[in-house]
């Protein structure tokens, strides 16, 4: 059972690293976004129904729908255990994004090295701010901010919950197997995988809702309150874990790990989000740069030039951080 979990998570990571994102027409996150848009437009168009409880309903409804779809696909395939594990790996790979995150930031770095205007266009697909007048340093800062914030949202957090609930599935399976004497049953072996996939898709639903409706403007402040708060709570531990892993990674690859620790402690709470500052501040310290979103936050101290080389250093830092976290998960399952 533990070996099966190792295989599923390993294959999911391998699928993501080799194939990247699946086509948008079948990508679950794209469909989460479409359904969120439909529900949001329906609710917001009727001022009488624009309230916090509809945000609760929307979150729980989408979690239920996508868990029903994912679990249904896996249960239908359960007649063949190999097919079950392969489909579980594929579905799991859609709940996090390593290759697409790294590749999109690499493109910004490459464009910035060649042409500032190209870099402004590239970064415009990754951030919400107006990029038309950004300097080269501003573009580099925005790219590093996006990368380091999304280490948590796109990689560490979903894999964290996948691992946690997979382990819970192991203990649940052991309990059920012991009570009913079915230690070798299909249910006993498949429950950890099912719970892991369920945790991954549930996190992705909440994170997608937060990205689409978790704003404080008059249109979204009520309907987006519940998904935004839920996302904050879910990211509380993963965000801080990511910050510490970035410090460890900076030590391993020869960056300024002492400054990473100091800046994370001093600047992590300067961002509007209670979580995103940990990974960004730690990275700013490790790279000896300032990450600046004008009028919102300034993280770190400008001790080095901000340029495309710093983006490359940030990518190396991110990949080391992700690798360490994956090694921790794999060691836990193998032990």
C-alpha positions, 0 to 999 in steps of 0.5 A: 500500500505504501509502495503504491502511494510512492509510485503514484506520487512519483509518476504524478511528478514525472508526468508533470515534469515531462508533459507539463500541463494537460490541454486546457480543454480537459484540464480540471483547473480550467474547468474549475475556473469555468464553473466558478465564473458561471456561478459567480456571474449568476450570483453576483448578477442578483444583488439579493443573493450576493452574500457570504453564504453563497461563497460557502455554497460555491466552495463546497459545491465545487469540491463535491463536484470535482471529487465526485468526478475524480473518485468516479473515474478512479473507482471505474478503473479499479477493476484493473489495479495498474490502470487505477494507479496510472489514472490516479497518477495522471489526475494527481499531476493536474493538481500541482504545476512544477514544469509550467511554473518554472518554464513561464518564469524562465521565459521572462528571464530569457526575454529580459536578457534579450529585450525589455519590451518582450519581457514586459509582455511575458511578465504581463501573463503572470502578474495582475499589475500594469507591466507596460512601464516596468523597468528591467529591475521591476520585471525581474522583481515581478518574476521572482515574486511570482515564482517564489509565491507560487512555490507554495500555491502551485507545488508545496501546498497541494503535495503537502495535503496529498501526502497528509491525507494519503498517510491518513488513508493508510491508517484508516485502511489499517483500522478498517482492515483490522476490524473487518478482517479485510487486510488484503481487500481492494478497498484497503489498498485503494483508500490512501490513493483515493484520499490523496487525490481527493486532498489534491483536488480539494486544495486546487478548488479552494486555491482557484476560487481564491484566485478568481473571487477572493478580492475585497472590492464591492463585487467580491468582498462577500462572495469571496470571503469564505474561499479566501479565508479557507485558502489562507488557513490551508496555506498557513503551514505550507507557506511557512514550511516553504520559507524554511525550505528556501533557507535550507536550499539557499545554504545548499546552493551557496546563496545568502542563507543567513540573510534569508532567515533574517529577511523572512523574520523581519519582512514576511508579514509585510504582504497583504496575504498572511502567507505569501510573504514567507517564501518571497521574503526568504528568497529576497534575502537569499538573493540579496535583492529587494522584491517590490510591488509598488504601494503594496510591499517591499521585501529585503535589502537591495545589496545586488543588482536585479537582472535576468541573472537573479531570475536564473538564481531564483529558478535554481533556488525554487528547483532545489526547494521543490526537490528537497520537499519531494525527497522528504515525501518519498523518504516518509513513504519509503520508511 
